[in-house]
Amino acid sequence: MHLCDAPPLFHKNRRVMKLLKMIDAHIHLDHYNDQEIKDIIERDSSLEALLSVSFDLESSKKNKDLAKIYSKVKPAFGFHPEQTPPTEKQMDELFSWIKSHQNDMVAVGEVGLPYYLGKEQKLTTVQRSQYIELLEAFIKLSKELEKPIVLHAVYEDAPIVCDLLERYSVPKAHFHWFKGDSKTILRMTENGYYISVTPDVLYEEEIQQLVQTYPLQQIMVETDGPWPFEGPFTGKMTHPSMMKESIKTISEIKKLSMDEVYHHVFYNTKSFFSI
Protein backbone atom coordinates (compact mmCIF):
# COMPACT_ATOMS: atom_id res chain seq x y z
CA MET A 1 0.00 0.00 0.00
CA HIS A 2 1.35 3.42 -0.92
CA LEU A 3 0.75 6.58 1.04
CA CYS A 4 -1.51 7.91 -1.68
CA ASP A 5 -3.70 4.82 -1.19
CA ALA A 6 -4.38 5.70 2.44
CA PRO A 7 -7.95 6.70 3.27
CA PRO A 8 -8.72 10.41 3.81
CA LEU A 9 -7.60 11.77 7.15
CA PHE A 10 -10.83 13.46 8.14
CA HIS A 11 -14.17 11.88 7.25
CA LYS A 12 -16.09 9.86 9.76
CA ASN A 13 -15.08 9.10 13.32
CA ARG A 14 -14.76 5.46 12.34
CA ARG A 15 -11.99 6.32 9.86
CA VAL A 16 -10.19 8.65 12.24
CA MET A 17 -10.02 5.84 14.80
CA LYS A 18 -8.61 3.52 12.16
CA LEU A 19 -5.81 6.01 11.47
CA LEU A 20 -4.71 5.91 15.11
CA LYS A 21 -3.34 2.41 14.70
CA MET A 22 0.38 1.90 15.33
CA ILE A 23 3.12 -0.41 14.08
CA ASP A 24 6.33 -0.95 16.03
CA ALA A 25 8.92 -0.78 13.25
CA HIS A 26 11.71 -2.37 15.31
CA ILE A 27 11.51 -4.57 18.39
CA HIS A 28 13.41 -7.64 19.66
CA LEU A 29 10.27 -9.47 20.71
CA ASP A 30 12.10 -12.75 21.17
CA HIS A 31 14.15 -11.17 23.99
CA TYR A 32 11.05 -10.84 26.19
CA ASN A 33 9.66 -13.71 28.27
CA ASP A 34 6.42 -15.45 27.27
CA GLN A 35 4.18 -13.45 29.62
CA GLU A 36 5.70 -10.15 28.52
CA ILE A 37 5.20 -11.09 24.88
CA LYS A 38 1.54 -11.90 25.54
CA ASP A 39 1.10 -8.57 27.32
CA ILE A 40 2.78 -6.64 24.49
CA ILE A 41 0.60 -8.30 21.86
CA GLU A 42 -2.72 -8.09 23.70
CA ARG A 43 -2.62 -5.03 25.97
CA ASP A 44 -2.87 -2.23 23.42
CA SER A 45 -5.60 -2.58 20.82
CA SER A 46 -4.09 0.26 18.78
CA LEU A 47 -1.05 -1.91 18.00
CA GLU A 48 -1.58 -3.49 14.59
CA ALA A 49 1.83 -5.09 14.02
CA LEU A 50 5.39 -5.44 15.29
CA LEU A 51 8.53 -5.86 13.21
CA SER A 52 10.50 -8.32 15.30
CA VAL A 53 14.14 -8.26 14.22
CA SER A 54 16.58 -11.08 14.84
CA PHE A 55 19.96 -11.34 16.56
CA ASP A 56 21.25 -14.56 14.96
CA LEU A 57 19.99 -17.90 13.61
CA GLU A 58 18.37 -19.05 16.86
CA SER A 59 16.73 -15.65 17.27
CA SER A 60 15.46 -15.85 13.68
CA LYS A 61 13.94 -19.25 14.38
CA LYS A 62 12.21 -17.97 17.51
CA ASN A 63 10.80 -14.95 15.69
CA LYS A 64 9.51 -17.24 12.97
CA ASP A 65 7.75 -19.34 15.64
CA LEU A 66 6.29 -16.24 17.31
CA ALA A 67 4.83 -15.13 13.98
CA LYS A 68 3.04 -18.47 13.74
CA ILE A 69 1.49 -17.90 17.18
CA TYR A 70 0.70 -14.20 16.85
CA SER A 71 -0.47 -12.75 13.54
CA LYS A 72 0.69 -9.27 14.60
CA VAL A 73 4.33 -10.39 14.61
CA LYS A 74 6.17 -9.68 11.35
CA PRO A 75 9.66 -11.18 11.55
CA ALA A 76 12.94 -10.05 10.04
CA PHE A 77 15.87 -12.46 9.88
CA GLY A 78 19.50 -11.43 10.23
CA PHE A 79 22.57 -11.10 12.44
CA HIS A 80 23.03 -8.18 14.84
CA PRO A 81 26.46 -6.59 14.30
CA GLU A 82 27.27 -5.73 17.93
CA GLN A 83 28.70 -9.20 18.58
CA THR A 84 31.49 -11.49 17.37
CA PRO A 85 30.93 -12.16 13.66
CA PRO A 86 29.81 -15.67 12.68
CA THR A 87 32.23 -18.26 11.36
CA GLU A 88 32.03 -19.10 7.67
CA LYS A 89 30.10 -22.26 8.55
CA GLN A 90 27.64 -20.34 10.75
CA MET A 91 27.17 -17.70 8.08
CA ASP A 92 26.48 -20.32 5.40
CA GLU A 93 23.95 -22.00 7.69
CA LEU A 94 22.21 -18.72 8.47
CA PHE A 95 22.02 -17.59 4.84
CA SER A 96 20.78 -20.99 3.72
CA TRP A 97 18.09 -20.97 6.41
CA ILE A 98 16.98 -17.43 5.52
CA LYS A 99 16.67 -18.31 1.84
CA SER A 100 14.62 -21.39 2.64
CA HIS A 101 12.31 -19.31 4.89
CA GLN A 102 12.17 -16.12 2.86
CA ASN A 103 8.39 -16.32 2.60
CA ASP A 104 8.14 -16.23 6.39
CA MET A 105 9.89 -12.87 6.76
CA VAL A 106 9.11 -9.29 5.81
CA ALA A 107 12.71 -8.01 5.85
CA VAL A 108 16.39 -8.81 6.30
CA GLY A 109 17.52 -7.57 9.70
CA GLU A 110 18.87 -6.53 12.00
CA VAL A 111 22.21 -6.14 10.23
CA GLY A 112 24.83 -3.43 10.03
CA LEU A 113 28.17 -2.37 11.52
CA PRO A 114 29.38 -2.62 15.14
CA TYR A 115 29.78 1.04 16.10
CA TYR A 116 29.49 0.58 19.89
CA LEU A 117 31.50 -2.65 19.94
CA GLY A 118 34.17 -0.90 17.92
CA LYS A 119 34.35 1.89 20.48
CA GLU A 120 34.72 -0.61 23.33
CA GLN A 121 37.18 -3.01 21.76
CA LYS A 122 38.96 -0.87 19.13
CA LEU A 123 38.57 -3.35 16.28
CA THR A 124 41.51 -4.00 14.00
CA THR A 125 41.34 -3.21 10.30
CA VAL A 126 41.01 -6.94 9.55
CA GLN A 127 38.16 -7.35 12.05
CA ARG A 128 36.37 -4.31 10.70
CA SER A 129 36.64 -5.60 7.15
CA GLN A 130 34.96 -8.84 8.30
CA TYR A 131 31.90 -6.91 9.47
CA ILE A 132 31.77 -4.91 6.25
CA GLU A 133 31.97 -8.10 4.17
CA LEU A 134 29.18 -9.65 6.23
CA LEU A 135 27.00 -6.57 5.79
CA GLU A 136 27.69 -6.54 2.05
CA ALA A 137 26.56 -10.17 1.89
CA PHE A 138 23.31 -9.26 3.68
CA ILE A 139 22.74 -6.31 1.35
CA LYS A 140 23.20 -8.59 -1.67
CA LEU A 141 20.79 -11.06 -0.06
CA SER A 142 18.23 -8.30 0.47
CA LYS A 143 18.52 -7.36 -3.18
CA GLU A 144 18.29 -11.00 -4.31
CA LEU A 145 15.21 -11.75 -2.20
CA GLU A 146 13.63 -8.34 -2.94
CA LYS A 147 13.16 -7.68 0.78
CA PRO A 148 13.66 -4.42 2.70
CA ILE A 149 16.78 -4.27 4.87
CA VAL A 150 16.81 -3.14 8.52
CA LEU A 151 20.08 -1.46 9.46
CA HIS A 152 22.11 -0.75 12.55
CA ALA A 153 24.37 2.00 11.21
CA VAL A 154 25.12 5.20 13.14
CA TYR A 155 27.53 8.12 13.01
CA GLU A 156 30.63 7.44 10.86
CA ASP A 157 29.41 3.93 9.97
CA ALA A 158 26.39 5.29 8.11
CA PRO A 159 28.25 6.64 5.02
CA ILE A 160 29.93 3.23 4.57
CA VAL A 161 26.51 1.58 4.64
CA CYS A 162 25.13 4.16 2.20
CA ASP A 163 28.01 3.37 -0.18
CA LEU A 164 27.06 -0.32 -0.15
CA LEU A 165 23.34 0.36 -0.56
CA GLU A 166 24.05 2.61 -3.53
CA ARG A 167 26.46 0.08 -5.06
CA TYR A 168 23.73 -2.55 -5.15
CA SER A 169 20.85 -0.14 -5.81
CA VAL A 170 18.86 -1.33 -2.79
CA PRO A 171 15.53 0.50 -2.92
CA LYS A 172 14.23 -0.13 0.62
CA ALA A 173 16.62 0.64 3.47
CA HIS A 174 15.54 1.30 7.06
CA PHE A 175 18.04 2.92 9.44
CA HIS A 176 16.67 2.21 12.89
CA TRP A 177 17.43 4.58 15.81
CA PHE A 178 19.64 6.58 13.46
CA LYS A 179 22.21 9.15 14.57
CA GLY A 180 24.57 10.93 12.19
CA ASP A 181 25.81 14.15 10.59
CA SER A 182 23.82 16.52 8.40
CA LYS A 183 25.60 15.47 5.19
CA THR A 184 24.67 11.82 5.72
CA ILE A 185 21.11 12.75 6.70
CA LEU A 186 20.69 14.66 3.43
CA ARG A 187 22.13 11.74 1.47
CA MET A 188 19.73 9.33 3.15
CA THR A 189 16.67 11.49 2.52
CA GLU A 190 17.59 11.97 -1.13
CA ASN A 191 18.04 8.20 -1.53
CA GLY A 192 14.60 7.59 -0.07
CA TYR A 193 15.89 5.72 2.98
CA TYR A 194 13.65 5.52 6.04
CA ILE A 195 14.45 6.08 9.70
CA SER A 196 12.56 5.09 12.83
CA VAL A 197 12.35 7.04 16.08
CA THR A 198 12.47 5.54 19.58
CA PRO A 199 10.90 6.93 22.79
CA ASP A 200 14.14 8.83 23.50
CA VAL A 201 12.79 11.51 21.16
CA LEU A 202 11.07 12.83 24.30
CA TYR A 203 14.35 13.82 25.95
CA GLU A 204 17.26 13.55 23.46
CA GLU A 205 17.94 16.81 21.62
CA GLU A 206 19.92 15.02 18.91
CA ILE A 207 16.90 12.89 18.00
CA GLN A 208 14.56 15.87 18.15
CA GLN A 209 16.78 17.70 15.66
CA LEU A 210 16.78 14.64 13.40
CA VAL A 211 12.96 14.57 13.45
CA GLN A 212 12.89 18.28 12.63
CA THR A 213 15.09 17.68 9.57
CA TYR A 214 13.87 14.36 8.23
CA PRO A 215 10.78 14.23 5.94
CA LEU A 216 7.73 12.88 7.76
CA GLN A 217 7.02 10.70 4.71
CA GLN A 218 10.19 8.72 5.55
CA ILE A 219 9.76 8.40 9.34
CA MET A 220 8.52 5.41 11.32
CA VAL A 221 8.34 4.79 15.08
CA GLU A 222 9.89 1.95 17.07
CA THR A 223 10.74 0.85 20.59
CA ASP A 224 13.86 -1.33 20.07
CA GLY A 225 12.50 -3.16 23.12
CA PRO A 226 13.47 -4.52 25.50
CA TRP A 227 16.09 -1.75 25.47
CA PRO A 228 15.18 0.51 28.45
CA PHE A 229 14.56 4.24 28.20
CA GLU A 230 15.04 7.20 30.52
CA GLY A 231 13.02 10.34 31.25
CA PRO A 232 9.35 9.51 31.85
CA PHE A 233 10.08 5.85 31.01
CA THR A 234 12.72 5.26 33.68
CA GLY A 235 12.23 1.92 35.39
CA LYS A 236 9.45 0.83 33.02
CA MET A 237 9.46 -2.20 30.74
CA THR A 238 9.75 -1.02 27.16
CA HIS A 239 6.33 -1.47 25.55
CA PRO A 240 4.92 -0.39 22.15
CA SER A 241 2.41 1.84 23.98
CA MET A 242 5.36 4.21 24.55
CA MET A 243 5.18 5.06 20.85
CA LYS A 244 2.09 7.17 21.54
CA GLU A 245 4.32 9.60 23.42
CA SER A 246 6.84 9.49 20.57
CA ILE A 247 4.12 10.39 18.08
CA LYS A 248 2.94 13.22 20.30
CA THR A 249 6.47 14.64 20.44
CA ILE A 250 6.94 14.26 16.68
CA SER A 251 3.70 16.17 16.13
CA GLU A 252 4.96 18.98 18.37
CA ILE A 253 8.31 19.14 16.58
CA LYS A 254 6.72 19.05 13.12
CA LYS A 255 3.90 21.41 14.20
CA LEU A 256 1.31 18.99 12.85
CA SER A 257 -1.76 17.40 14.41
CA MET A 258 -1.31 14.05 16.13
CA ASP A 259 -3.86 12.54 13.73
CA GLU A 260 -1.72 13.56 10.78
CA VAL A 261 1.45 12.12 12.31
CA TYR A 262 -0.34 8.87 13.21
CA HIS A 263 -1.58 8.70 9.64
CA HIS A 264 1.86 9.15 8.08
CA VAL A 265 3.97 6.91 10.32
CA PHE A 266 1.40 4.12 10.16
CA TYR A 267 1.15 4.08 6.37
CA ASN A 268 4.88 4.70 5.96
CA THR A 269 5.55 1.49 7.89
CA LYS A 270 2.76 -0.50 6.28
CA SER A 271 3.95 0.46 2.81
CA PHE A 272 7.67 0.07 3.48
CA PHE A 273 7.35 -3.48 4.82
CA SER A 274 4.41 -4.46 2.57
CA ILE A 275 2.31 -5.64 5.48
WOMO-V229864 format. One line per field, one symbol per residue. ss: DSSP state (H for helix, E for strand, - for the rest). psi: psi as a letter, one per 30 degrees, with the letter a starting at -180 (. if undefined). burial: # if it has 24 or more other C-alpha atoms within 12 Angstrom, else .. Layout:
# WOMO-V229864
ss = ???
psi = ???
burial = ???
This chain:
# WOMO-V229864
ss = --HHH-------HHHHHHH--EEEEEE-HHH--HHHHHHHHHH---EEEEEE----HHHHHHHHHHHHH---EEEEE----------HHHHHHHHHHHHH-HHH--EEEEEE--HHHHHHH---HHHHHHHHHHHHHHHHHHHHH--EEEEE---HHHHHHHHHHHH-----EEEE-----HHHHHHHHHH--EEEE-HHHH--HHHHHHHHH--HHHEEE---------HHH------HHHHHHHHHHHHHHH---HHHHHHHHHHHHHHHH--
psi = kleffklkejcleeeeeefgllkjfjkiefflleeeeeeeefejffjelkjjlleaeeeeeeeeeefeejffkjlkkajkfhlkllleeeeeeeeeeeefgffflflklklbkieeeeeefikleeeeeeeeeeeeeeeeeeeefhklkkkjjlbffeeeeeeeeeeghkfjkjjkhkkaleeeeeeeeffgkllkklfffffjeeeeeeeeekkefgklllfglgkllabfgkgkkkkffffeeeeeeeeeefhlleeeeeeeeefeeeeegh.
burial = ........#........###############....#..##....############.######.##..#.###########..##....#..##..##.##.############............#.##############.##################.###...###########...##..##..###########....#####################.#...#...###############.##...################.#
